[in-house]
């Protein structure tokens, strides 16, 4: 009798497992659920140069205040240092300069400080003083906070000596496919003299996808060399998903590197 009861229970469990695929998928983070979505993490990219004088200083002071008031997890801040003239900024990266030229390809429109919110969704150029810059940045940030999006990212990092591996699984949520998607990664280090701001030390393309179907999960991975002079005890990695056509940033994630 005992053996028969066990067999009946196992049969019921087996039937229940088979039926799972027919259940309504109502998890909002399930990529197979057509109504799935997730709150977007706002990406703020600031382009500066350390020899830029009072305007740059005002911009950086404003971001120190924003990050202090909102908290470092409220949005992701990338401080790109760029230099058209070599030697004017020890933190300047060619990759960051190329990134800026994607946003502003015409020389006549270029000028720093220049700040972008979720790609080209918001832009603030110049900073007459720290208070005015804070108000302008805060206005653009508030417009982007709380939006829902149809991508989610699960990321991790692995460090072995001077090699860092950044990897992620990215799911397309919702019911529609996405086109021309590019996945980027950045490595950040704390800005000298600041408790909150982080400077971009590496900026790379992880992968690109012409088609990203709804319910699909894609895996990406990229090795990045850790260079001499980096503050290895305070590194973070950032991964974000962007539309290569209109430059809209869909989703961003930040990971501490241990």
C-alpha positions as a printed Julia matrix, in Angstrom:
258×3 Matrix{Float64}:
  0.0    0.0     0.0
  2.82   2.38    0.89
  4.62   1.71   -2.42
  1.41   2.28   -4.38
  0.83   5.61   -2.64
  4.35   6.77   -3.51
  3.82   5.83   -7.16
  0.56   7.78   -7.28
  2.23  10.86   -5.78
  5.09  10.67   -8.28
  2.62  10.39  -11.16
  0.74  13.48   -9.94
  4.04  15.41   -9.67
  5.08  14.33  -13.18
  1.77  15.48  -14.69
  2.06  18.81  -12.87
  5.54  19.4   -14.31
  4.32  18.65  -17.82
  1.48  21.12  -17.35
  3.82  23.98  -16.35
  4.45  24.99  -19.96
  0.72  25.6   -20.4
  0.41  27.91  -17.39
 -0.06  31.63  -17.94
  3.3   33.39  -17.86
  2.63  36.36  -15.59
  6.11  37.04  -14.21
  6.98  40.61  -15.37
 10.68  39.66  -15.63
 10.06  36.46  -17.6
 11.34  37.04  -21.17
  8.64  34.7   -22.5
  5.89  36.8   -20.94
  4.69  39.27  -23.64
  3.81  41.82  -20.93
  7.21  41.64  -19.24
  9.1   44.85  -18.54
 11.57  46.3   -16.1
 12.4   49.72  -14.65
 15.11  51.37  -16.68
 18.39  52.4   -15.05
 19.34  55.82  -16.39
 22.78  56.22  -17.99
 24.41  59.65  -17.73
 27.54  60.25  -19.82
 29.58  63.36  -19.08
 32.38  64.47  -21.41
 35.04  66.64  -19.78
 38.74  67.52  -19.77
 40.71  68.17  -16.58
 42.29  71.3   -18.08
 38.88  72.8   -18.89
 38.85  75.42  -16.14
 35.86  76.79  -14.23
 33.15  75.37  -16.5
 34.4   71.82  -16.06
 34.83  72.34  -12.32
 31.23  73.58  -12.06
 29.96  70.52  -13.93
 31.89  68.08  -11.72
 30.73  69.83   -8.54
 27.13  69.56   -9.74
 27.48  65.81  -10.31
 29.07  65.29   -6.92
 25.95  66.89   -5.46
 23.55  64.87   -7.64
 25.23  61.57   -6.78
 25.28  62.45   -3.09
 21.59  63.39   -3.03
 20.21  60.62   -5.23
 22.61  57.88   -4.19
 25.04  56.03   -6.43
 22.46  53.41   -7.38
 19.77  55.83   -8.58
 21.52  56.27  -11.93
 24.81  55.28  -13.58
 27.34  58.06  -14.16
 30.15  57.74  -16.7
 32.76  60.49  -16.64
 34.45  60.38  -20.05
 37.7   62.35  -20.25
 38.52  63.46  -23.77
 41.34  65.43  -25.35
 41.67  66.69  -28.91
 45.16  67.86  -27.94
 47.34  65.04  -26.55
 48.72  65.57  -23.06
 45.96  67.84  -21.78
 44.35  65.13  -19.63
 46.02  62.03  -18.21
 42.64  60.27  -18.02
 41.68  60.96  -21.64
 40.75  57.95  -23.78
 40.58  57.71  -27.55
 37.54  55.45  -27.08
 35.77  58.18  -25.11
 36.6   60.79  -27.74
 35.22  58.5   -30.44
 32.11  58.03  -28.33
 31.64  61.79  -28.11
 31.99  62.15  -31.87
 29.2   59.62  -32.34
 26.93  61.89  -30.29
 28.22  65.13  -31.86
 29.82  64.42  -35.24
 29.95  68.06  -36.38
 32.86  70.06  -34.97
 30.71  73.19  -34.74
 28.44  71.51  -32.21
 31.19  70.18  -29.97
 32.1   71.79  -26.67
 32.65  70.55  -23.13
 31.34  69.98  -20.57
 28.73  68.07  -22.56
 26.35  65.66  -20.84
 23.96  63.08  -22.33
 21.09  61.24  -20.65
 20.2   57.77  -21.98
 21.97  58.49  -25.22
 20.36  61.47  -26.94
 17.2   61.57  -24.8
 18.58  64.56  -22.93
 21.58  66.83  -23.4
 23.09  69.66  -21.34
 26.07  71.51  -22.76
 28.11  74.02  -20.78
 28.04  74.93  -17.08
 28.04  78.6   -16.14
 28.21  77.75  -12.42
 27.68  74.71  -10.21
 24.15  75.63   -9.05
 22.89  76.29  -12.56
 24.49  73.08  -13.83
 22.9   71.1   -10.99
 19.43  72.41  -11.84
 19.83  71.63  -15.53
 21.15  68.12  -14.88
 18.48  67.43  -12.32
 15.75  68.47  -14.76
 16.97  66.06  -17.45
 17.54  63.25  -14.95
 14.02  63.53  -13.56
 12.59  63.15  -17.06
 14.29  59.76  -17.43
 13.88  58.24  -13.98
 11.15  55.63  -13.56
 10.73  54.72  -17.22
  9.86  51.1   -18.03
 11.89  49.23  -20.63
 12.0   45.87  -22.37
 15.54  44.7   -21.64
 17.06  43.17  -18.55
 20.74  42.45  -17.89
 22.37  39.92  -15.56
 26.1   40.64  -15.43
 29.21  39.48  -13.65
 32.96  40.07  -13.66
 35.91  37.76  -13.11
 39.39  39.07  -12.43
 42.6   37.09  -12.79
 45.69  39.17  -12.25
 45.65  41.98  -14.79
 42.87  40.46  -16.86
 39.23  41.31  -16.3
 36.42  39.33  -17.93
 33.07  41.07  -18.17
 30.11  38.89  -19.12
 26.35  39.22  -19.21
 23.11  37.59  -20.21
 20.71  40.04  -21.81
 17.03  39.27  -22.29
 14.6   41.01  -24.61
 11.34  41.41  -22.72
  7.9   42.36  -24.01
  6.27  41.25  -27.25
  8.31  43.01  -29.95
 11.74  42.4   -31.44
 14.51  44.98  -31.34
 16.79  45.93  -34.22
 20.42  47.05  -34.5
 21.36  46.59  -30.86
 24.9   47.21  -29.57
 26.18  46.11  -26.16
 28.87  48.27  -24.58
 31.03  47.86  -21.49
 32.99  50.39  -19.47
 35.41  50.03  -16.57
 35.29  52.83  -14.01
 37.6   54.02  -11.25
 36.94  56.56   -8.51
 37.77  60.13   -9.46
 40.58  61.59   -7.32
 39.2   63.81   -4.57
 35.61  62.68   -5.09
 33.6   60.2    -3.04
 30.97  59.69   -5.74
 32.16  60.34   -9.29
 33.8   57.63  -11.38
 36.06  58.07  -14.41
 35.92  55.82  -17.47
 39.2   53.88  -17.7
 38.15  51.56  -20.55
 35.28  51.65  -23.02
 34.63  48.77  -25.42
 32.0   47.22  -27.66
 30.99  43.78  -26.39
 28.78  42.67  -29.27
 26.2   43.82  -31.82
 22.96  42.19  -32.97
 20.99  43.02  -36.09
 17.95  41.22  -34.64
 17.02  40.69  -31.0
 13.75  38.78  -30.81
 11.31  39.07  -27.92
 11.83  36.31  -25.37
 15.4   35.82  -26.57
 18.4   35.74  -24.24
 21.86  36.54  -25.6
 25.18  35.96  -23.86
 28.09  38.38  -24.29
 31.64  38.39  -22.92
 34.7   40.59  -23.26
 38.22  40.51  -21.8
 39.7   43.84  -20.71
 43.28  44.46  -19.6
 43.75  46.23  -16.26
 46.46  48.83  -16.81
 49.11  50.24  -14.51
 47.9   53.19  -12.49
 44.31  52.01  -12.1
 42.9   52.04   -8.59
 42.24  48.29   -8.59
 40.52  48.38   -5.19
 37.78  50.71   -6.44
 36.86  49.44   -9.89
 33.37  49.0   -11.29
 32.08  47.67  -14.59
 29.09  49.02  -16.5
 27.22  47.24  -19.28
 24.5   48.91  -21.34
 22.22  48.2   -24.28
 21.9   50.82  -27.02
 20.07  51.25  -30.32
 22.75  52.03  -32.9
 20.36  54.05  -35.06
 18.84  56.65  -32.73
 21.42  56.05  -29.93
 18.72  55.42  -27.33
 20.09  53.58  -24.28
 17.54  50.97  -23.21
 19.07  49.5   -20.1
 22.2   49.75  -17.94
 23.72  47.72  -15.13
 26.68  48.45  -12.83
 28.8   45.8   -11.05
 31.52  46.13   -8.42
 34.76  44.38   -9.33
 36.27  42.39   -6.49
